[in-house]
Amino acid sequence: MITRIRRIIGFQAVPVLLAFFAITGCRSYHVGVTIENRTGAAIQLLEIDYPSASFGAGSLGPGASLHYQIQVRGAAPVKVQYTAADGIQKQISGPTLSEGDEGLLQIVILPDGKAEFTPQLSHRR
């Protein structure tokens, strides 16, 4: 009987908590990042640096994509580092991300150590 009462109270608390968070605006802003390898060869030791953190992969095959969701703290440019098929390390700087940014960022890694950055971001505070 007591367990049933606790369950009912618990279920009633869920909508109240959801309404509370919606009203108070408790929200985290995220940027969905997609990295696509269009170099024509596998790349190794891929690292994406962004304000306050980084992520990456040991390797990314030709034509392959990596998807990751980040939360930006502070402000700084995005930096892409990887080792190309010829063994040479490449470093590319991209757009600046700022705390409060949300949306999408596409990074296409191209031959010859180049990349295209396509941000689709909005800034919220």
TARA-V330316 format. One record per backbone hydrogen bond with DSSP energy under -0.5 kcal/mol. NH is the residue of the N-H (numbers start at 1). CO is the residue of the C=O. If there is no record, write none. Layout:
NH;CO + NH;CO
This chain:
5;1 + 6;2 + 7;3 + 8;4 + 9;5 + 10;6 + 11;7 + 12;8 + 13;9 + 14;10 + 15;11 + 16;12 + 17;13 + 18;14 + 19;15 + 20;16 + 21;17 + 22;18 + 23;19 + 24;20 + 25;21 + 26;21 + 27;25 + 31;70 + 32;103 + 33;31 + 33;68 + 34;105 + 35;66 + 36;107 + 37;64 + 38;36 + 38;109 + 43;60 + 44;83 + 45;58 + 46;57 + 47;81 + 48;55 + 49;47 + 49;79 + 50;53 + 53;50 + 55;48 + 57;46 + 60;43 + 63;37 + 64;61 + 66;35 + 68;33 + 70;31 + 73;51 + 76;97 + 78;95 + 79;49 + 80;92 + 81;47 + 82;90 + 83;44 + 84;82 + 84;88 + 87;84 + 90;82 + 92;80 + 94;78 + 97;76 + 99;74 + 101;98 + 102;122 + 103;30 + 104;120 + 105;32 + 106;118 + 107;34 + 108;116 + 109;36 + 109;107 + 110;108 + 110;114 + 111;38 + 113;110 + 114;110 + 114;111 + 116;108 + 118;106 + 118;116 + 119;117 + 120;104 + 122;102 + 124;100
